[in-house]
Amino acid sequence: MEEGYFAAAQLFATLIIEGWRDWFAGKLDRTKRRALREMLLDRRYSLRTIAQLSARVGLDEAGTRNLLIEIGARPDEIDANQWGFDRRIRQAAKRKARSKISN
């Protein structure tokens, strides 16, 4: 009988630990997505490099790309290492075009 209680307690502890681990991983992802969103919405910059974004959230480039796609960001059509939100990418392209015309 004691073995049954021990197995049940072990199963319960495993479920609690796994649930906590999943919750904590989700919280970390939410925090990282929020940091990426804040960087991309910063008015001082229209685009950010994948290296800057990766350094900020502490992930490799592939992991950072996955989070960027989840928040709706996309790479620049000209330079795939530059990321931003769609409207900011269009604004940056217009500024580049205007600066080429004025030069």
C-alpha positions in Angstrom: 0.0 0.0 0.0 2.8 2.4 0.8 4.2 1.9 -2.7 1.0 3.1 -4.2 1.1 6.3 -2.1 4.7 6.8 -3.0 4.0 6.4 -6.7 1.0 8.8 -6.5 3.1 11.4 -4.7 5.9 11.0 -7.2 3.5 11.4 -10.1 1.9 14.5 -8.4 5.3 16.1 -7.8 6.3 15.4 -11.4 3.1 17.1 -12.7 3.6 20.1 -10.5 7.2 20.5 -11.6 6.4 20.2 -15.3 3.5 22.6 -15.0 5.7 25.1 -13.2 8.5 24.7 -15.8 6.0 25.2 -18.7 4.5 28.3 -17.0 8.0 29.8 -16.4 9.1 29.1 -20.0 6.0 30.9 -21.2 6.6 33.8 -19.0 10.2 34.1 -20.3 8.9 34.0 -23.9 6.3 36.7 -23.1 9.0 38.9 -21.6 11.3 38.4 -24.6 8.5 39.2 -27.0 7.7 42.4 -25.1 11.4 43.4 -25.2 11.5 42.8 -29.0 8.3 44.7 -29.5 9.6 47.7 -27.5 12.9 47.7 -29.5 11.1 47.6 -32.9 8.6 50.4 -31.9 11.4 52.7 -30.7 10.9 55.9 -32.8 14.6 56.5 -33.0 15.1 53.5 -35.3 12.9 52.2 -38.1 14.7 48.9 -38.4 17.0 46.8 -36.1 19.5 44.2 -37.0 19.0 40.6 -36.0 22.3 40.7 -34.0 21.0 43.7 -31.9 17.7 41.9 -31.3 19.3 38.6 -30.4 21.7 40.3 -28.0 18.8 42.0 -26.2 16.8 38.9 -25.6 19.7 36.5 -25.1 18.7 34.0 -27.8 20.5 32.8 -30.9 19.4 34.2 -34.2 17.0 31.4 -35.1 15.2 31.7 -31.7 15.0 35.4 -32.1 13.6 35.1 -35.6 10.9 32.7 -34.3 9.8 35.2 -31.7 9.9 38.1 -34.2 7.6 36.2 -36.5 5.3 35.5 -33.6 4.9 39.2 -32.8 4.3 40.1 -36.5 7.7 41.5 -37.4 9.3 40.7 -40.7 12.7 41.1 -42.4 13.4 44.0 -44.7 13.1 43.1 -48.4 16.5 44.6 -49.2 18.5 43.5 -46.2 17.2 40.3 -44.5 19.3 41.1 -41.4 17.2 44.2 -40.7 13.8 43.6 -39.0 10.8 45.7 -38.2 7.1 45.9 -38.4 5.5 46.2 -41.9 4.6 49.9 -41.7 8.1 50.8 -40.3 9.8 48.9 -43.1 7.7 50.9 -45.6 8.6 54.2 -43.9 12.3 53.3 -44.0 12.1 52.4 -47.7 10.4 55.8 -48.4 13.1 57.7 -46.5 15.9 55.8 -48.4 14.2 56.6 -51.7 13.9 60.3 -50.8 17.5 60.5 -49.7 18.6 59.0 -53.0 16.6 61.5 -54.9 17.9 64.5 -52.9 21.6 63.3 -53.3 
